[in-house]
Amino acid sequence: MPENARSFCHGMFETPVEHLVLTHELKGAFLNKNMDPVYMENIRIMVGSFIQYMDRAEAQEHTVKCATEETHSCALEWTTRSDVELFTEVSELTHNVTVKTLMGDDFYESGSELLSLMHAMEHDIDNFWSLVLPDWVPHPSARRLHRARERVKEIFWERLSQRHVAAKNGDVKSDLPDYITYMLHDRSTAPLKHCFAAHHALLMFASDTSTAAVTSWVVVCLLRHPDVMAAVKRDARSGASDSVLLQACIKETMRYYNAMKYFRPASVEPKGSMSSVSLFLKHDDTANYPNSDTWMPGRWLNAENKLVDLAGREEESKPMILGGGNYLCPGEKMATIIVTQTLTTLLRYYDIIWATLEQPRTVRFDDLDFDKIGSPWLKGGLKVKVSRRVWPELMGGC
């Protein structure tokens, strides 16, 4: 595996109490530069509430519904274009699912602006001067960060105020399935409305920096392995709601392109930083994963074509994918649902192909873009064509 692909598979941070997993940059740069101190004081409560929310069957069903609807909405628009940039479009799709699921339809109306603000904040967080200068220094990137952060707060206060008025007038349901409704009725989070904007900004960042990348990389891997693509399509189009092969492809893609970015320059961790553990030593360990530099989804299936029971492995050999054991990612359930449902919907109802016949030979799939916080994208992006599936039963004589 090329060195730049290798460095993709390093670095995870955890806190044993809440089992919170964040990349070095996302935790360090984003939390230190973008989260206000009051939110940081209450982050355990907020993260705990998110885990509890996603543990509920109603929340999981709501996520499935939102992911399916938004995938159709985006994919139908893609079919009207000659080609689309995969990573960019999947990022927008994933962001929209996150906003609709967690914040509701009223916040969804501000989804495009929120995505623009997230990208602007991400760009300025990664600025060298943002990392080295204290917050009070009036550097342009710091000023832009402050303005973007304040605008996110304004959007949240506007929407929350509108909900409050609507609730008093009896114009809004009290049992809406979104996460904000849950937080407004939960005793631990209801008094912390002033932390909602920072909390949801963190969740939107996590979605854009990991969930979107995983979904995109699975599509890339399937395009590069047409035999596997054909098999996964057959599963999806047979009506199977949970394709074992698709799950194996997702697991293998996350192993091969682990959705954590290593903070490569040497540094000294500030007081209070989370401890790090290198995942690359495990994910690139040929003892645990033979031919670890090769994308092989079959490694996750046994002779009965069932997913390998990872719980049966020795603890030190378990893969840490979206967290595991003491390294659980709080967004694991939501991310898994979004990735699986998005891919299932795309594979069942649409066809995705290369934009040009030369791409398999000319695209450098090991050339990763580390400019983004969190999981890298493919440098230069990847154009694909999306079309609606041709249903055999609608073709005469079939």
DRENBA-347839 format. One line per 4 residues: their letters; for each residue x, y, z of C-alpha. Coordinates in Angstrom, 1 decimal, decimal comma, always signed. Each point is the difference from the previous one (the first is absolute). Layout:
a = X Y Z; ...
// end
This chain:
mpen = +0,0 +0,0 +0,0; +1,4 +3,4 -0,9; +1,3 +2,1 +2,9; -2,7 +2,7 -0,4
arsf = -2,7 -2,7 +0,2; +1,8 -1,5 +3,0; -0,2 +3,2 +2,0; -3,7 -0,1 -0,5
chgm = -0,3 -2,7 +2,6; +1,5 +1,7 +3,1; -1,3 +1,6 +3,1; -3,1 -0,3 +2,2
fetp = -0,8 +1,7 +3,3; -2,2 -1,2 +2,7; -1,4 +0,9 +3,4; -0,7 -3,1 +2,1
vehl = -3,0 +1,4 +1,8; -2,1 +1,0 -3,0; +1,9 -2,2 -2,5; +0,3 +3,1 -2,2
vlth = +2,1 -0,5 -3,1; +1,3 +3,0 -2,0; +2,9 +0,5 -2,4; +2,9 +2,1 +1,3
elkg = -0,9 +3,0 -2,3; -3,7 -0,2 +0,7; +0,5 -0,2 +3,7; +2,9 +2,3 +0,3
afln = -0,5 +2,7 -2,6; -3,7 -0,1 -0,3; -0,8 -0,3 +3,7; +2,6 +2,4 +1,2
knmd = -0,6 +2,6 -2,7; -3,6 -0,4 -0,7; -1,8 -1,1 +3,1; -0,8 +2,5 +2,8
pvym = +1,2 -0,8 +3,5; -3,5 -0,5 +1,3; -0,7 -2,7 -2,5; +3,3 -1,7 +0,9
enir = -1,0 +0,0 +3,6; -3,2 -1,9 -0,9; +1,3 -2,2 -2,9; -0,5 -3,2 +2,0
imvg = -3,6 +0,7 +0,6; -0,6 +1,0 -3,6; +1,8 -3,0 -1,5; -1,7 -2,3 +2,5
sfiq = -3,4 +1,3 -1,1; +0,8 -0,7 -3,7; +1,0 -3,6 +0,8; -3,3 -0,5 +1,9
ymdr = -2,0 +1,6 -2,8; +1,5 -2,3 -2,6; -0,5 -3,1 +2,2; -3,8 +0,5 -0,5
aeaq = -1,7 -2,0 -2,7; -2,0 +3,0 -1,0; +3,1 +2,1 -0,7; +1,6 -2,8 -2,1
ehtv = -3,2 -0,4 -2,0; -0,1 +3,8 -0,5; +3,6 +0,0 -1,2; -0,8 -2,8 -2,5
kcat = -3,0 +2,0 -1,3; +2,0 +3,3 -0,4; +3,0 -1,8 -1,6; -2,3 -1,7 -2,6
eeth = -1,9 +3,2 -0,8; +3,1 +2,2 -0,3; +1,8 -2,6 -2,2; -2,9 +0,0 -2,4
scal = -0,2 +3,7 +0,0; +3,7 +0,5 -0,8; +0,4 -3,0 -2,4; -3,0 +1,1 -2,1
ewtt = +1,6 +3,4 -0,4; +3,4 -1,7 -0,9; -1,7 -1,9 -2,8; -0,8 +3,3 -1,8
rsdv = +3,7 +0,9 -0,3; +2,7 -1,4 -2,3; +2,2 -0,9 +3,0; +0,4 +0,9 +3,7
elft = +2,9 +0,3 +2,3; -0,4 -3,0 +2,3; +1,6 +1,2 +3,3; -1,6 +3,5 -0,2
evse = -3,5 -1,3 -0,7; +0,1 -2,8 +2,6; +1,2 +2,6 +2,5; -3,0 +2,2 -0,7
lthn = -2,3 -3,1 +0,1; +1,4 -1,1 +3,4; -0,2 +3,5 +1,4; -3,7 +0,3 -1,0
vtvk = -0,8 -3,4 +1,6; +1,8 +1,1 +3,2; -1,9 +3,3 +0,2; -3,4 -1,5 -0,7
tlmg = +0,5 -2,9 +2,4; +1,5 +1,9 +2,9; -1,5 +3,5 -0,4; -3,3 -0,5 -1,8
ddfy = -1,7 +1,5 -3,1; +0,2 +3,6 +1,3; +3,8 -0,1 +0,2; +0,1 -1,9 -3,3
esgs = -1,1 +3,3 -1,7; +3,4 +1,4 +1,2; +1,9 -3,1 -1,0; +1,9 +1,6 -2,9
ells = +1,2 +3,0 +2,0; +1,0 -2,3 +2,9; +2,1 -2,2 -2,5; +1,7 +3,2 -1,4
lmha = +0,8 +1,1 +3,6; +1,4 -3,4 +0,9; +2,3 +0,0 -3,1; +1,1 +3,6 +0,7
mehd = +0,8 -0,9 +3,6; +1,8 -3,1 -1,1; +2,2 +2,1 -2,4; +0,9 +2,5 +2,7
idnf = +0,6 -2,5 +2,7; +2,6 -1,6 -2,2; +1,8 +3,3 -0,5; +3,4 +0,0 +1,5
wslv = -0,5 +3,3 +1,9; -3,3 -1,3 +1,4; +1,9 -2,9 +1,6; +3,0 +2,0 +1,4
lpdw = -1,5 +3,4 +1,0; -2,2 +0,5 +3,1; -3,6 +0,8 -0,6; +0,3 +3,6 +0,9
vphp = +2,4 +0,8 -2,8; -2,1 +1,7 -2,7; +1,3 -2,1 -2,9; -2,3 -0,2 -3,1
sarr = -0,6 -3,7 +0,4; -0,9 +0,4 +3,7; -2,4 +2,8 -0,8; -1,7 -2,1 -2,7
lhra = -0,2 -2,9 +2,4; -1,7 +2,2 +2,6; -2,5 +1,3 -2,5; -0,9 -3,5 -1,2
rerv = -0,3 -1,3 +3,5; -2,3 +2,9 +0,9; -2,1 -0,5 -3,1; -0,6 -3,7 +1,0
keif = -1,1 +1,2 +3,4; -2,4 +2,5 -1,6; -1,6 -2,7 -2,2; -0,5 -2,2 +3,1
werl = -1,5 +2,8 +2,1; -2,3 +1,1 -2,9; -1,3 -3,6 -0,5; -0,3 -0,8 +3,7
sqrh = -1,9 +3,3 +0,6; -2,3 -0,8 -2,8; -0,6 -3,5 +1,5; -0,7 +1,6 +3,4
vaak = -2,6 +2,3 -1,4; -1,6 -2,7 -2,1; -0,2 -2,3 +3,0; -1,7 +2,7 +2,1
ngdv = -2,6 +0,4 -2,8; -0,4 -3,7 -0,3; +1,3 +0,0 -3,6; +2,8 -2,5 +0,5
ksdl = -0,1 -3,6 +1,1; +1,7 -0,9 +3,2; +0,9 -3,5 -1,2; +2,1 +0,7 -3,1
pdyi = +2,7 -2,6 -0,6; +3,0 +2,3 -0,4; +2,8 +0,3 +2,5; -0,6 +3,6 +0,9
tyml = -3,6 -0,8 +1,1; +1,5 -2,8 +2,1; +2,5 +2,4 +1,6; -2,7 +2,6 +0,7
hdrs = -1,9 -2,6 +2,0; +3,0 -1,6 +1,7; +0,6 +1,3 +3,5; +3,8 -0,2 -0,4
tapl = +0,1 +2,0 -3,2; -3,0 +2,3 +0,0; +1,7 +2,6 +2,2; +3,0 +0,0 -2,4
khcf = -1,6 +1,6 -3,0; +2,9 +2,4 -0,2; +2,2 -3,1 -0,8; -2,2 -1,4 -2,8
aahh = +1,7 +1,9 -2,8; +3,5 -1,1 +0,9; -1,1 -3,6 +0,6; -1,7 -0,3 -3,3
allm = +2,8 +1,7 -1,8; +2,3 -2,7 +1,3; -2,4 -2,7 -1,2; -0,2 +1,6 -3,4
fasd = +3,8 +0,1 -0,2; +0,2 -3,6 +0,9; -2,5 -0,9 -2,7; +1,8 +1,9 -2,7
tsta = +3,5 -1,3 +1,0; -0,7 -3,7 +0,5; -3,5 -1,2 -1,1; +0,2 +1,7 -3,4
avts = +3,5 -1,2 -0,7; -0,8 -3,6 +0,8; -3,1 +0,0 -2,2; +2,1 +1,5 -2,9
wvvv = +2,9 -2,4 +0,4; -2,4 -3,0 +0,0; -1,3 +1,2 -3,4; +3,5 +0,5 -1,3
cllr = +1,0 -3,6 +1,1; -3,1 -1,5 -1,6; +0,7 +1,9 -3,3; +3,5 -1,4 +0,1
hpdv = -1,3 -3,6 +0,6; -2,9 -0,4 -2,4; -0,5 -3,6 +1,0; -0,7 +1,0 +3,6
maav = -2,1 +2,9 -1,3; -2,2 -2,4 -2,0; -0,4 -2,3 +3,0; -0,9 +2,8 +2,4
krda = -2,5 +1,4 -2,5; -1,7 -3,5 -0,3; -0,4 +0,0 +3,8; -1,4 +3,5 +0,1
rsga = -2,4 -0,6 -2,9; -1,2 -3,3 +1,4; -1,7 +2,0 +2,7; +2,5 -1,0 +2,8
sdsv = -0,1 +2,7 +2,7; +3,4 -1,0 +1,4; +2,4 -1,3 -2,5; +2,8 -2,0 +1,7
llqa = +2,3 +0,7 -2,9; -0,6 +3,7 +0,2; +0,8 +0,0 +3,7; +3,2 -1,9 -0,8
cike = +0,9 +2,7 -2,6; -0,7 +2,8 +2,5; +2,2 -1,7 +2,6; +2,8 -0,7 -2,4
tmry = -0,1 +3,5 -1,4; +0,2 +1,5 +3,5; +2,9 -2,4 +0,8; +1,8 +0,9 -3,2
ynam = -0,7 +3,7 +0,2; -0,5 +0,4 +3,7; -2,0 +3,1 +0,6; +2,5 +1,6 +2,3
kyfr = +2,7 +2,5 -0,9; +3,4 +0,0 +1,8; +1,3 +3,3 +1,1; +3,4 -0,5 -1,7
pasv = +2,2 +2,8 +1,3; +1,6 -0,7 +3,3; -1,7 +1,9 +2,9; -0,4 +0,1 +3,7
epkg = -3,5 -0,7 +1,2; -1,5 +2,9 +2,1; -1,2 -0,7 +3,5; -3,3 -1,9 +0,0
smss = +0,4 -1,5 -3,5; -1,4 -3,4 -0,7; +2,4 -2,9 -0,2; +0,8 -1,4 -3,5
vslf = +0,2 -3,6 -1,3; +1,4 -0,8 -3,4; -2,5 -2,1 -2,0; +2,3 -0,4 -3,0
lkhd = +2,1 -2,6 +1,9; -3,2 -2,1 +0,3; -1,5 +0,7 -3,4; +3,2 -0,6 -1,9
dtan = +1,0 -3,0 +2,1; +0,2 -3,0 -2,3; -0,5 -2,4 +3,0; -3,4 +1,5 +0,5
ypns = -0,8 +0,8 -3,7; +1,9 -2,1 -2,6; +0,8 +2,1 -3,1; -0,9 +3,1 +2,0
dtwm = +1,0 +2,3 -2,9; -2,7 -1,6 -2,2; -3,7 +0,9 +0,0; -1,6 -3,4 +0,7
pgrw = -3,6 +0,1 +1,4; -0,1 -3,8 +0,0; +2,2 +0,0 +3,1; -3,1 +1,0 +2,0
lnae = -2,0 -3,0 -1,2; +0,2 -3,6 +1,2; -0,7 -3,2 -1,9; -3,7 +0,4 +0,7
nklv = +0,0 +3,5 -1,6; -0,6 +1,6 +3,4; +1,9 +3,0 +1,5; +2,9 -1,0 +2,1
dlag = -0,8 +0,1 +3,7; +2,6 +2,5 +1,1; -1,2 -0,4 +3,6; +1,5 -3,4 -0,1
reee = +3,6 +1,2 -0,7; +2,5 +0,7 +2,6; -0,3 +3,6 +1,3; +3,3 +1,1 -1,4
skpm = -1,0 -1,1 -3,4; -3,3 +1,7 -0,3; -0,2 +2,7 -2,6; -0,8 +3,5 +1,2
ilgg = -2,4 +1,1 -2,7; -2,2 +2,9 +1,0; +1,3 -0,9 +3,5; -0,3 -3,2 +1,9
gnyl = +0,3 -1,3 +3,5; +1,3 +2,9 +2,1; +0,4 +2,1 -3,1; -3,6 +0,4 -1,1
cpge = -0,9 +2,8 -2,2; -3,2 +1,8 +1,3; -1,2 +0,4 -3,5; +0,5 -3,6 -1,1
kmat = -3,7 -1,0 -0,2; -1,0 +3,1 -1,9; +3,0 -0,2 -2,4; -0,6 -3,7 -0,7
iivt = -3,7 +0,6 -0,8; +0,8 +3,0 -2,3; +2,8 -1,8 -1,9; -2,0 -3,3 -0,4
qtlt = -3,3 +1,6 -0,9; +1,6 +2,5 -2,4; +1,9 -2,7 -1,8; -2,9 -2,4 -0,1
tllr = -2,3 +2,6 -1,5; +2,5 +1,0 -2,6; +0,8 -3,6 -1,0; -3,7 -1,1 -0,1
yydi = -1,4 +2,9 -2,0; +2,9 +1,6 -1,9; +3,0 -0,9 -2,1; +3,4 +1,6 +0,7
iwat = +2,7 -0,2 -2,6; +3,3 +1,6 -0,9; -0,4 +3,4 -1,6; +2,6 -1,0 -2,6
leqp = +1,4 -3,4 -1,1; +3,6 +1,2 +0,7; -0,6 +0,7 +3,7; +0,9 -3,5 +1,3
rtvr = +3,4 +0,4 -1,6; +0,7 +3,7 +0,5; -1,3 +0,9 +3,4; +2,5 -0,3 +2,8
fddl = -2,1 -1,7 +2,7; +2,9 +0,2 +2,5; +0,3 +3,8 -0,3; -1,9 +1,1 +3,1
dfdk = -1,0 +3,5 +0,9; +1,0 +0,7 +3,6; -1,1 +3,7 -0,1; -3,3 -0,9 +1,5
igsp = -0,4 -0,6 +3,7; -0,5 -3,7 +0,8; -0,3 -2,6 -2,8; +1,8 +1,0 -3,2
wlkg = -1,8 +0,1 -3,3; +1,5 -0,9 -3,4; +2,1 +2,8 -1,2; -1,6 +1,7 -2,9
glkv = -3,3 -1,8 +0,7; -1,6 -2,7 -2,2; -2,7 +0,6 -2,6; -2,7 -2,7 -0,5
kvsr = -3,2 -0,3 -2,0; -3,2 -0,8 +1,8; -3,1 -1,3 -1,8; -3,3 -1,5 +1,1
rvwp = -0,2 -3,8 +0,0; -1,6 -1,6 -3,0; -2,6 -2,4 +1,5; -0,2 -3,3 -2,0
elmg = -3,7 -0,4 +0,8; -0,7 +3,3 -1,8; +1,7 -1,2 -3,2; -2,3 -1,7 -2,4
gc = +0,3 -3,8 -0,1; +2,2 -0,1 +3,2
// end
